[in-house]
Amino acid sequence: MTPAAPEISIIVPVRFARQTIASTLQALREQCEGLAAEIIAVVSSTDPTREALRELAGDPKLRIIEMPGPHSVPELRGEGVRLAQGKLIAITEDHCSFSPGWAAGMIDAHRTREVAAVGGPVENGRAGGCLEWAIYFSRYLSSMPPLGAGPVAALPGNNACYKREALERCAPLLAGGFWENEVNRELLALGYVLWLDPRLTVIHRKPYRFAPYLALRYRHARCFGGMIARTLSGFGRMRRILFSPLIPALLMLRSVRLIQAKKRRRREFLLASPALLLCYLVWFWGEAAGYIAGAGAACSETD
């Protein structure tokens, strides 16, 4: 007899995460107690974290997938989604912890609403100084609590759970990896609803060093710019290049508005602002490089 499909598959793309992967997988094991669930950790064969993952093998709910060669986080996600067996497919990251009942809450949210995906806030668990706050703000400020329940235009890449049938309608997009912004836009265009539940929180705990983080942001931005450039005419690309110097100011203005609206972490934001502006300047440089010279190898070297 064929075993029943799990209710939920939880995808964990693993990239240079020797410090955090054991605690993340232990947290997910605890989340999945009593649930029909599987955890899929996907790692590149060239990543030294694969040795740590092999030591964690043995749990019947944990599947470890090694992809030959080096891969980006979106590529690892995409492979996990392809191999997932669950009716729901949740995606998180290799450095996270979770609010009590996170996995069960994802299942319950899908049972009670007609939505394509459910997500929640991202809180900062690396709050040791202004550089760590700058990293958090540059990636997750829009997902920082407080957030209200309801339909949204986007869900965070490390805290979202999708119905399988909805993702199947996005199959052409997934061929190049799972890029959450593209998938979310496509689902909205198809008429689906994305739902945010403020009770389902993920805590970001990635121990970044600031200089390598800036290099990572450059690669991410160049990949982003290169992907957009492929869809533009020559005039459209030139317009993007000419206006790209406005990017840091626009990002900073949006961040100030968000922190004012949320009415918390204002002191941390103020102290982190110089480093945050540097993050945005690096993003501008990478995005402009993508418009001018294309993505190059950046898309395979990014989180």
C-alpha positions in Angstrom: 0.0 0.0 0.0 1.3 3.5 -0.9 1.8 5.6 2.2 -0.4 8.6 2.5 1.1 11.9 1.4 2.2 14.2 4.3 0.0 17.1 5.2 2.9 19.5 5.0 6.4 19.4 3.6 8.9 21.9 5.1 11.7 22.9 2.7 15.0 24.1 4.2 17.6 25.3 1.7 21.0 24.9 3.4 23.9 27.1 2.4 27.0 27.5 4.6 25.0 26.9 7.8 27.2 24.8 10.0 26.6 27.1 13.0 22.8 27.0 12.8 21.5 24.0 10.9 21.3 21.6 13.8 19.2 23.9 16.0 16.9 24.8 13.0 16.2 21.2 12.2 15.7 20.4 15.9 13.2 23.2 16.1 11.4 21.9 13.1 11.3 18.3 14.5 9.6 19.7 17.6 7.2 21.7 15.4 6.3 18.5 13.5 5.6 16.3 16.5 2.1 14.8 16.0 1.8 16.1 12.5 1.9 14.2 9.1 4.9 16.1 8.0 8.3 15.8 6.3 11.3 18.1 6.5 13.4 18.4 3.4 16.9 19.8 3.8 18.6 20.6 0.4 22.3 21.3 0.2 25.0 21.6 -2.5 27.5 18.8 -2.7 30.3 21.4 -2.5 29.0 22.9 0.8 30.8 21.7 3.9 27.4 21.8 5.8 26.6 18.5 4.0 28.8 16.7 6.6 26.8 18.2 9.5 23.6 17.1 7.8 24.8 13.6 7.3 25.3 13.4 11.1 21.7 14.4 11.6 20.3 11.8 9.3 18.1 9.0 10.8 15.0 10.9 11.6 12.2 9.3 9.5 10.7 12.8 9.0 13.9 14.3 7.7 15.0 13.9 4.0 18.4 15.2 3.1 19.0 16.0 -0.6 22.4 16.8 -2.0 22.5 18.7 -5.3 25.7 18.2 -7.4 27.8 21.3 -7.6 27.3 24.7 -6.1 23.8 26.2 -5.9 22.0 29.3 -4.7 19.3 29.3 -2.1 16.5 29.8 -4.8 17.9 26.8 -6.7 18.0 24.7 -3.5 14.4 25.8 -2.7 13.2 24.8 -6.2 14.7 21.3 -5.9 13.0 20.9 -2.5 9.7 22.0 -3.9 10.1 19.6 -6.8 10.7 16.6 -4.5 8.1 17.6 -1.8 5.3 15.1 -1.3 3.1 17.2 1.0 -0.3 18.8 0.2 1.2 22.0 1.6 4.7 23.2 1.0 6.3 25.5 3.6 9.6 27.3 2.9 11.9 28.5 5.6 15.7 28.9 6.0 18.6 27.2 7.7 19.1 29.7 10.5 15.5 30.1 11.9 13.5 29.4 15.0 9.7 29.4 15.2 6.8 30.6 17.3 5.0 27.8 19.2 2.6 25.9 16.9 4.0 27.5 13.7 3.7 24.4 11.5 0.3 23.4 12.9 -0.8 27.0 12.5 0.1 26.9 8.8 -2.0 23.8 8.3 -4.9 25.3 10.2 -4.7 28.6 8.3 -5.0 26.7 5.0 -7.9 24.6 6.3 -9.9 27.6 7.3 -9.3 29.9 4.3 -9.3 29.7 0.5 -5.8 31.1 -0.1 -2.8 30.0 -2.1 -0.3 30.8 0.6 0.0 31.8 4.2 3.0 33.5 5.9 3.9 35.5 8.9 6.3 38.0 10.4 10.0 37.7 10.7 11.6 38.8 14.0 15.2 39.6 14.6 17.1 37.1 16.7 20.5 38.6 16.1 20.2 41.9 18.0 23.8 42.3 19.3 24.7 45.6 17.6 23.9 48.1 14.9 25.5 46.1 12.1 23.2 43.1 12.9 20.2 45.4 13.0 21.2 47.0 9.6 21.3 43.5 8.1 17.9 42.7 9.5 16.4 45.9 8.4 17.8 45.6 4.9 16.1 42.3 4.4 13.1 42.0 6.7 11.9 45.4 7.8 8.7 45.1 5.8 8.1 41.7 7.6 8.9 43.0 11.1 6.1 42.9 13.6 3.6 44.4 14.2 1.7 43.2 11.2 -2.1 42.8 10.8 -3.9 39.7 9.6 -5.2 39.8 6.1 -4.4 39.5 2.4 -1.0 40.9 1.3 0.9 41.5 -1.9 4.0 39.5 -0.8 5.2 37.0 1.7 8.7 36.6 3.2 11.0 34.0 1.6 11.7 32.3 5.0 8.1 32.2 6.3 5.5 31.1 3.8 3.4 28.0 3.2 1.9 27.3 -0.3 -0.8 24.9 -1.5 0.8 22.4 -3.9 -1.8 22.9 -6.6 -1.1 26.7 -6.6 2.6 26.1 -7.0 2.0 23.6 -9.8 0.4 26.5 -11.8 3.7 28.3 -11.4 5.8 25.4 -12.7 7.5 27.3 -15.5 8.8 29.9 -13.0 10.3 27.2 -10.8 12.6 25.8 -13.5 15.2 28.4 -12.6 14.7 28.1 -8.8 12.2 29.4 -6.3 12.3 33.2 -6.3 9.6 34.2 -3.8 8.9 37.6 -5.4 8.3 36.1 -8.8 6.1 33.3 -7.4 4.1 35.6 -5.3 3.5 38.0 -8.2 2.4 35.1 -10.5 0.0 33.8 -7.9 -1.6 37.2 -7.5 -1.8 37.5 -11.3 -3.6 34.2 -11.4 -6.2 35.5 -9.0 -5.0 33.7 -5.8 -4.9 35.3 -2.3 -1.8 35.5 -0.2 -2.6 35.6 3.5 -0.6 36.9 6.5 -1.2 35.6 10.0 0.7 37.6 12.6 0.8 34.7 15.0 3.1 32.6 12.8 6.5 34.1 13.4 9.9 33.1 12.2 13.0 34.4 14.1 16.0 35.2 11.9 19.3 34.0 13.5 21.8 34.1 10.6 25.3 35.0 12.0 26.4 37.2 9.1 29.6 39.1 9.1 29.0 42.6 7.6 31.6 42.7 4.8 30.6 39.2 3.4 27.0 40.3 3.8 27.6 43.4 1.6 29.2 41.1 -1.0 26.1 38.9 -0.9 23.8 41.8 -1.3 25.8 43.0 -4.3 25.4 39.5 -5.9 21.7 39.4 -5.1 21.1 42.9 -6.6 23.1 42.1 -9.7 21.1 39.0 -10.2 17.9 41.0 -9.7 19.0 43.7 -12.2 20.1 41.1 -14.7 16.9 39.2 -14.6 14.9 42.4 -15.1 17.2 43.5 -17.9 16.4 40.4 -19.9 12.8 41.5 -20.1 13.5 45.1 -21.2 14.0 46.8 -24.5 17.2 48.8 -25.0 15.3 52.0 -24.1 13.8 50.4 -21.0 17.2 49.2 -19.9 18.8 52.7 -20.4 16.0 54.3 -18.4 16.6 51.9 -15.5 20.4 52.7 -15.6 19.8 56.4 -15.6 17.4 56.3 -12.7 19.2 53.7 -10.6 21.2 56.3 -8.6 17.9 57.1 -6.9 17.6 53.6 -5.5 19.4 54.2 -2.1 17.3 57.3 -1.3 14.1 55.5 -2.3 14.9 52.5 -0.2 15.9 54.6 2.8 12.7 56.7 2.5 10.6 53.6 2.4 12.4 52.2 5.5 11.9 55.4 7.4 8.2 55.3 6.7 7.9 51.7 7.7 9.7 52.2 11.0 7.5 55.2 11.8 4.4 53.2 11.0 5.5 50.2 13.1 6.3 52.4 16.1 9.0 50.1 17.5 12.8 49.6 17.1 13.2 53.3 16.3 16.4 53.6 18.4 17.9 50.6 16.7 17.0 51.9 13.3 18.6 55.3 14.0 21.8 53.7 15.2 21.9 51.3 12.3 21.0 53.9 9.7 24.6 54.6 8.4 25.2 50.9 7.9 21.8 50.4 6.4 22.4 53.2 3.9 25.7 51.4 3.0 23.6 48.2 2.3 21.3 50.2 0.0 24.3 51.8 -1.8 25.7 48.3 -2.4 22.3 47.2 -3.7 22.2 50.1 -6.1 25.7 49.3 -7.4 24.7 45.6 -7.9 21.4 46.4 -9.6 23.0 48.9 -11.9 25.7 46.4 -12.8 22.9 43.9 -13.6 21.2 46.3 -16.0 24.5 47.1 -17.7 26.3 43.8 -17.9 23.7 41.2 -17.0 23.6 38.9 -14.1 26.7 37.0 -14.9 27.3 34.2 -12.3 25.5 36.2 -9.5 22.3 34.2 -9.5 24.1 31.0 -8.6 26.0 32.7 -5.7 23.2 34.3 -3.7 20.9 33.7 -0.8 
